[in-house]
Amino acid sequence: MVTGRGEKWGVTAHEYRAWSDGCYARAIHAPQRALPLYLGDAEGWSFPLDLERWCARADAADRTVLRRCTGRVLDIGCGAGRMVEALAGRGHHVLGIDVCPVAVITTACRGGSAVSRSVFDPLPDEGRWGTALLIDGNIGIGGEPRRLLQRIREVVAPEGLLLVETAAGEVDERRRVRIHSGRHPVSAVFPWAVVGATALRRHAMESGWTEAERWTSGRGRHFVALRACR
């Protein structure tokens, strides 16, 4: 159910249900048995949901993010908990948040801490997190990157860090998407954003952040580190 905070920031009930019910939730529980899932829109755009990688252990590209984390870490849209698990193993105080209850359970089963919550809901220890993560396309949450960045600016500590995985190339798109299983849509329509590094920098400057670093992993994944401005 959408909370008052989520409604204020424009997060729809359809987006909550898309990630918390149905095929996605089942795939988080058993990715090997699930049909391929992807986000798709009416224009033919698609974004594969790489559940097998997301449910596996942190890989080499993930580790480039892990070693940049400082202080207490909040993983926004933690999914099956691979980043939470890896950070806890490195001695970080880390919390995952996800609107999917199955994802929270899976994270807990891996030894991590997680709560079923949207980033737009009231969160534990707001204003005290040293690092926040938006990995695996989660900059798309809510379909409005500046609103999302403004909200995370409230959550992190002064001069806190936000590590974002971006799309490849010069892209800055707002889309109306569904989750698809095979050729069939399995969710209602909800808003999503696709943001490259250059566009992220522009949105960050308008949202209380400054770009600190960009890097690309050996597998072609792209990341940006943002530092909160005082």
One Martini backbone bead per residue (centre of mass of N, CA, C, O) as a GRO file, in nm:
protein
  230
    1MET     BB    1   0.097   0.035   0.021
    2VAL     BB    2   0.065   0.363  -0.010
    3THR     BB    3   0.203   0.624   0.123
    4GLY     BB    4   0.206   0.951   0.188
    5ARG     BB    5   0.491   1.004   0.082
    6GLY     BB    6   0.464   0.866  -0.191
    7GLU     BB    7   0.236   1.048  -0.298
    8LYS     BB    8   0.384   1.317  -0.280
    9TRP     BB    9   0.620   1.202  -0.491
   10GLY     BB   10   0.460   1.012  -0.717
   11VAL     BB   11   0.411   0.722  -0.622
   12THR     BB   12   0.266   0.445  -0.736
   13ALA     BB   13   0.079   0.167  -0.687
   14HIS     BB   14   0.179   0.016  -0.940
   15GLU     BB   15   0.479   0.013  -0.862
   16TYR     BB   16   0.456  -0.146  -0.607
   17ARG     BB   17   0.314  -0.399  -0.728
   18ALA     BB   18   0.519  -0.479  -0.947
   19TRP     BB   19   0.752  -0.547  -0.717
   20SER     BB   20   0.568  -0.713  -0.485
   21ASP     BB   21   0.436  -0.889  -0.708
   22GLY     BB   22   0.446  -1.176  -0.865
   23CYS     BB   23   0.695  -1.244  -1.087
   24TYR     BB   24   0.921  -1.095  -0.943
   25ALA     BB   25   0.896  -1.227  -0.665
   26ARG     BB   26   0.939  -1.517  -0.768
   27ALA     BB   27   1.220  -1.467  -0.897
   28ILE     BB   28   1.371  -1.395  -0.640
   29HIS     BB   29   1.326  -1.682  -0.516
   30ALA     BB   30   1.355  -1.831  -0.837
   31PRO     BB   31   1.545  -1.757  -1.103
   32GLN     BB   32   1.592  -2.036  -1.254
   33ARG     BB   33   1.257  -2.073  -1.301
   34ALA     BB   34   1.233  -1.816  -1.460
   35LEU     BB   35   1.132  -1.608  -1.672
   36PRO     BB   36   1.209  -1.364  -1.854
   37LEU     BB   37   1.263  -1.027  -1.753
   38TYR     BB   38   1.113  -0.699  -1.840
   39LEU     BB   39   1.119  -0.379  -1.940
   40GLY     BB   40   0.836  -0.220  -2.112
   41ASP     BB   41   0.704  -0.044  -2.392
   42ALA     BB   42   0.509   0.085  -2.657
   43GLU     BB   43   0.795   0.151  -2.830
   44GLY     BB   44   1.008  -0.108  -2.763
   45TRP     BB   45   1.137  -0.071  -2.512
   46SER     BB   46   1.411  -0.232  -2.314
   47PHE     BB   47   1.485  -0.397  -1.981
   48PRO     BB   48   1.665  -0.619  -1.836
   49LEU     BB   49   1.615  -0.856  -1.571
   50ASP     BB   50   1.902  -0.972  -1.393
   51LEU     BB   51   1.840  -1.207  -1.173
   52GLU     BB   52   2.088  -1.389  -1.155
   53ARG     BB   53   2.285  -1.163  -1.079
   54TRP     BB   54   2.120  -1.031  -0.844
   55CYS     BB   55   2.118  -1.326  -0.681
   56ALA     BB   56   2.402  -1.327  -0.654
   57ARG     BB   57   2.707  -1.250  -0.612
   58ALA     BB   58   2.930  -1.029  -0.600
   59ASP     BB   59   3.107  -0.870  -0.840
   60ALA     BB   60   3.351  -0.692  -0.986
   61ALA     BB   61   3.174  -0.441  -1.033
   62ASP     BB   62   3.061  -0.422  -0.747
   63ARG     BB   63   3.342  -0.384  -0.606
   64THR     BB   64   3.381  -0.089  -0.706
   65VAL     BB   65   3.160   0.007  -0.508
   66LEU     BB   66   3.232  -0.108  -0.229
   67ARG     BB   67   3.519   0.048  -0.201
   68ARG     BB   68   3.354   0.342  -0.188
   69CYS     BB   69   3.238   0.294   0.075
   70THR     BB   70   3.110   0.489   0.354
   71GLY     BB   71   3.007   0.405   0.631
   72ARG     BB   72   2.684   0.409   0.629
   73VAL     BB   73   2.461   0.188   0.441
   74LEU     BB   74   2.220   0.245   0.172
   75ASP     BB   75   2.012   0.017  -0.007
   76ILE     BB   76   1.830   0.102  -0.290
   77GLY     BB   77   1.687  -0.156  -0.400
   78CYS     BB   78   1.819  -0.451  -0.298
   79GLY     BB   79   1.673  -0.699  -0.336
   80ALA     BB   80   1.846  -0.999  -0.273
   81GLY     BB   81   2.130  -0.877  -0.123
   82ARG     BB   82   2.428  -0.866  -0.234
   83MET     BB   83   2.535  -0.591  -0.122
   84VAL     BB   84   2.469  -0.634   0.172
   85GLU     BB   85   2.634  -0.887   0.214
   86ALA     BB   86   2.911  -0.767   0.125
   87LEU     BB   87   2.923  -0.532   0.329
   88ALA     BB   88   2.900  -0.697   0.587
   89GLY     BB   89   3.166  -0.860   0.521
   90ARG     BB   90   3.328  -0.565   0.551
   91GLY     BB   91   3.186  -0.415   0.820
   92HIS     BB   92   2.928  -0.281   0.758
   93HIS     BB   93   2.671  -0.068   0.809
   94VAL     BB   94   2.370  -0.216   0.669
   95LEU     BB   95   2.079  -0.124   0.461
   96GLY     BB   96   1.791  -0.251   0.316
   97ILE     BB   97   1.557  -0.145   0.059
   98ASP     BB   98   1.217  -0.267  -0.023
   99VAL     BB   99   0.895  -0.331  -0.165
  100CYS     BB  100   0.978  -0.634  -0.156
  101PRO     BB  101   0.932  -0.883   0.065
  102VAL     BB  102   1.106  -1.108  -0.063
  103ALA     BB  103   1.369  -0.945  -0.069
  104VAL     BB  104   1.393  -0.910   0.235
  105ILE     BB  105   1.405  -1.210   0.306
  106THR     BB  106   1.651  -1.280   0.132
  107THR     BB  107   1.846  -1.091   0.274
  108ALA     BB  108   1.817  -1.221   0.554
  109CYS     BB  109   1.915  -1.510   0.459
  110ARG     BB  110   2.211  -1.368   0.399
  111GLY     BB  111   2.256  -1.176   0.673
  112GLY     BB  112   2.086  -0.926   0.636
  113SER     BB  113   1.950  -0.598   0.639
  114ALA     BB  114   1.588  -0.530   0.607
  115VAL     BB  115   1.322  -0.329   0.456
  116SER     BB  116   0.985  -0.255   0.379
  117ARG     BB  117   1.057   0.014   0.159
  118SER     BB  118   1.051   0.327   0.049
  119VAL     BB  119   1.237   0.607  -0.015
  120PHE     BB  120   0.962   0.792   0.034
  121ASP     BB  121   0.969   0.695   0.306
  122PRO     BB  122   1.024   0.666   0.613
  123LEU     BB  123   1.351   0.641   0.763
  124PRO     BB  124   1.612   0.528   0.905
  125ASP     BB  125   1.838   0.760   0.991
  126GLU     BB  126   1.799   1.030   0.886
  127GLY     BB  127   2.098   1.204   0.796
  128ARG     BB  128   2.330   0.939   0.857
  129TRP     BB  129   2.424   0.844   0.584
  130GLY     BB  130   2.720   0.794   0.412
  131THR     BB  131   2.581   0.584   0.203
  132ALA     BB  132   2.429   0.546  -0.118
  133LEU     BB  133   2.237   0.323  -0.335
  134LEU     BB  134   2.205   0.296  -0.715
  135ILE     BB  135   2.143  -0.003  -0.855
  136ASP     BB  136   2.032  -0.156  -1.140
  137GLY     BB  137   1.855   0.115  -1.234
  138ASN     BB  138   1.740   0.286  -0.969
  139ILE     BB  139   1.718   0.576  -1.094
  140GLY     BB  140   1.417   0.507  -1.204
  141ILE     BB  141   1.268   0.563  -0.960
  142GLY     BB  142   0.951   0.724  -1.022
  143GLY     BB  143   1.052   0.890  -1.302
  144GLU     BB  144   1.223   1.124  -1.115
  145PRO     BB  145   1.539   1.206  -1.056
  146ARG     BB  146   1.523   1.468  -0.886
  147ARG     BB  147   1.341   1.364  -0.665
  148LEU     BB  148   1.524   1.136  -0.579
  149LEU     BB  149   1.775   1.308  -0.511
  150GLN     BB  150   1.638   1.487  -0.302
  151ARG     BB  151   1.564   1.261  -0.109
  152ILE     BB  152   1.854   1.149  -0.059
  153ARG     BB  153   1.964   1.413   0.059
  154GLU     BB  154   1.796   1.369   0.328
  155VAL     BB  155   1.934   1.085   0.413
  156VAL     BB  156   2.206   1.184   0.413
  157ALA     BB  157   2.478   1.309   0.507
  158PRO     BB  158   2.682   1.545   0.528
  159GLU     BB  159   2.871   1.474   0.257
  160GLY     BB  160   2.755   1.246   0.128
  161LEU     BB  161   2.711   0.939  -0.061
  162LEU     BB  162   2.637   0.858  -0.414
  163LEU     BB  163   2.588   0.547  -0.588
  164VAL     BB  164   2.557   0.519  -0.947
  165GLU     BB  165   2.390   0.345  -1.195
  166THR     BB  166   2.415   0.384  -1.537
  167ALA     BB  167   2.362   0.444  -1.843
  168ALA     BB  168   2.450   0.423  -2.153
  169GLY     BB  169   2.513   0.710  -2.264
  170GLU     BB  170   2.303   0.975  -2.402
  171VAL     BB  171   2.057   0.967  -2.156
  172ASP     BB  172   1.702   1.107  -2.097
  173GLU     BB  173   1.429   0.927  -1.976
  174ARG     BB  174   1.070   0.889  -1.994
  175ARG     BB  175   0.866   0.612  -1.888
  176ARG     BB  176   0.605   0.370  -1.967
  177VAL     BB  177   0.586   0.072  -1.786
  178ARG     BB  178   0.632  -0.284  -1.785
  179ILE     BB  179   0.626  -0.596  -1.681
  180HIS     BB  180   0.778  -0.877  -1.845
  181SER     BB  181   0.692  -1.215  -1.961
  182GLY     BB  182   0.827  -1.242  -2.216
  183ARG     BB  183   0.551  -1.121  -2.414
  184HIS     BB  184   0.411  -1.051  -2.133
  185PRO     BB  185   0.233  -0.857  -1.940
  186VAL     BB  186   0.252  -0.837  -1.551
  187SER     BB  187   0.173  -0.528  -1.531
  188ALA     BB  188   0.125  -0.227  -1.471
  189VAL     BB  189   0.165   0.093  -1.530
  190PHE     BB  190   0.481   0.276  -1.490
  191PRO     BB  191   0.726   0.485  -1.394
  192TRP     BB  192   1.041   0.558  -1.570
  193ALA     BB  193   1.401   0.589  -1.578
  194VAL     BB  194   1.673   0.701  -1.804
  195VAL     BB  195   2.027   0.745  -1.713
  196GLY     BB  196   2.302   0.912  -1.773
  197ALA     BB  197   2.585   1.069  -1.671
  198THR     BB  198   2.531   1.356  -1.779
  199ALA     BB  199   2.241   1.383  -1.676
  200LEU     BB  200   2.303   1.331  -1.381
  201ARG     BB  201   2.472   1.580  -1.335
  202ARG     BB  202   2.245   1.782  -1.388
  203HIS     BB  203   2.050   1.681  -1.169
  204ALA     BB  204   2.245   1.710  -0.930
  205MET     BB  205   2.286   2.023  -0.939
  206GLU     BB  206   1.956   2.053  -0.872
  207SER     BB  207   1.986   1.843  -0.585
  208GLY     BB  208   2.260   1.869  -0.394
  209TRP     BB  209   2.500   1.787  -0.599
  210THR     BB  210   2.827   1.644  -0.677
  211GLU     BB  211   3.063   1.538  -0.881
  212ALA     BB  212   3.338   1.296  -0.815
  213GLU     BB  213   3.286   1.035  -1.014
  214ARG     BB  214   3.390   0.812  -1.285
  215TRP     BB  215   3.304   0.473  -1.405
  216THR     BB  216   3.413   0.159  -1.561
  217SER     BB  217   3.369  -0.156  -1.615
  218GLY     BB  218   3.468  -0.450  -1.773
  219ARG     BB  219   3.134  -0.501  -1.836
  220GLY     BB  220   2.998  -0.211  -1.906
  221ARG     BB  221   2.957  -0.058  -1.646
  222HIS     BB  222   2.808   0.242  -1.501
  223PHE     BB  223   2.944   0.510  -1.287
  224VAL     BB  224   2.852   0.740  -1.010
  225ALA     BB  225   2.977   0.989  -0.792
  226LEU     BB  226   2.811   1.159  -0.526
  227ARG     BB  227   2.815   1.475  -0.350
  228ALA     BB  228   2.706   1.636  -0.092
  229CYS     BB  229   2.588   1.948  -0.034
  230ARG     BB  230   2.577   2.223   0.192
   0.00000   0.00000   0.00000
